[in-house]
Amino acid sequence: MVLVVSIQPGKGHSVDIHSNSTTSERNITSVDTILNLIKNMFPPNLYQTTSSTETTGSVTEVVQTTNILGLVVASITIGIALAKLGEEVMMTITTWVISLSPIGVMFFGGL
């Protein structure tokens, strides 16, 4: 609370939700919505998934948001693949994570 009161995020920034800026209205059908869902479930690039989401419709556009659905599907897929490899591989990866976590905490604390 102290941080929010001292920084005052959003102060001096106003957004007019009633204005129609240069965005044009387009008809978005249920087919477009389903295609967006499927397209975002299987991202072509995991690094790009953390920073952008593609939407289809009459025009394909890239929105600068995190593609959470793509990250979840990729994480589940990687988890299943690692589980199929066996317990020894999982223990090796767990040991790596435990060994490297102090370095990660150090860098996180430095932010």
C-alpha positions in Angstrom: 0.0 0.0 0.0 2.8 2.4 0.8 4.4 1.7 -2.6 1.1 2.4 -4.4 0.5 5.6 -2.5 4.1 6.8 -3.1 4.3 5.9 -6.8 0.7 6.6 -7.7 0.6 4.5 -10.9 -1.7 5.9 -13.6 -1.6 9.4 -12.3 -1.7 11.9 -15.1 -2.9 9.3 -17.6 -6.5 9.5 -18.8 -8.2 7.2 -21.2 -11.4 8.2 -23.0 -13.4 5.0 -23.4 -16.1 6.7 -25.4 -14.0 8.0 -28.2 -13.7 6.1 -31.4 -10.1 6.4 -32.4 -8.7 5.2 -35.7 -9.8 1.6 -35.1 -12.4 0.4 -37.5 -15.2 -2.0 -36.5 -15.1 -5.4 -38.0 -17.4 -8.3 -37.9 -15.9 -11.0 -35.7 -17.7 -14.3 -36.2 -17.6 -17.4 -34.0 -15.4 -19.1 -36.6 -12.8 -16.4 -36.1 -13.0 -16.8 -32.4 -12.5 -20.6 -32.6 -9.6 -20.1 -35.0 -7.9 -17.6 -32.6 -8.3 -20.2 -29.8 -6.7 -23.0 -31.8 -4.0 -20.7 -33.3 -3.0 -19.4 -29.8 -3.0 -23.0 -28.3 -0.1 -24.0 -30.5 2.4 -21.1 -30.8 5.1 -21.3 -33.4 7.7 -19.8 -31.1 7.8 -20.1 -27.3 9.8 -16.9 -26.9 7.2 -15.0 -29.0 4.5 -16.5 -26.9 5.6 -14.6 -23.9 5.2 -11.2 -25.6 2.5 -11.4 -28.3 -0.8 -12.9 -29.3 -2.1 -13.2 -32.8 -5.7 -12.5 -33.6 -7.4 -13.4 -36.9 -10.4 -12.0 -38.5 -10.8 -9.8 -41.6 -7.2 -8.7 -40.8 -4.6 -10.6 -38.9 -3.0 -8.5 -36.2 -0.5 -9.1 -33.4 -1.4 -7.8 -30.0 1.4 -7.2 -27.5 0.1 -9.3 -24.6 1.2 -12.6 -23.1 -0.3 -15.7 -24.7 -1.1 -17.6 -21.5 -3.0 -20.3 -23.3 0.0 -21.1 -25.5 2.3 -21.2 -22.4 0.0 -23.5 -20.6 -0.3 -25.9 -23.5 3.4 -25.9 -24.1 4.1 -26.4 -20.4 1.8 -29.4 -20.2 3.3 -30.9 -23.4 6.8 -30.5 -22.1 5.8 -32.0 -18.7 4.2 -35.0 -20.4 7.3 -35.5 -22.5 9.6 -35.3 -19.5 7.4 -37.7 -17.6 7.6 -40.2 -20.4 11.4 -40.1 -20.2 11.5 -41.5 -16.8 12.1 -40.8 -13.1 15.9 -40.4 -13.5 15.6 -37.6 -16.0 13.1 -35.8 -13.7 15.4 -36.1 -10.7 18.3 -34.7 -12.8 16.1 -31.7 -13.9 14.9 -31.2 -10.3 18.5 -31.2 -9.1 19.4 -28.5 -11.6 16.5 -26.4 -10.5 17.4 -26.7 -6.9 21.1 -26.0 -7.6 20.4 -22.9 -9.7 17.5 -21.4 -7.6 19.9 -19.3 -5.4 21.2 -17.6 -8.6 17.7 -17.0 -9.8 16.7 -15.5 -6.4 19.8 -13.3 -6.4 18.9 -11.9 -9.9 15.3 -11.5 -8.9 16.3 -9.6 -5.8 18.6 -7.4 -7.8 15.6 -6.1 -9.8 
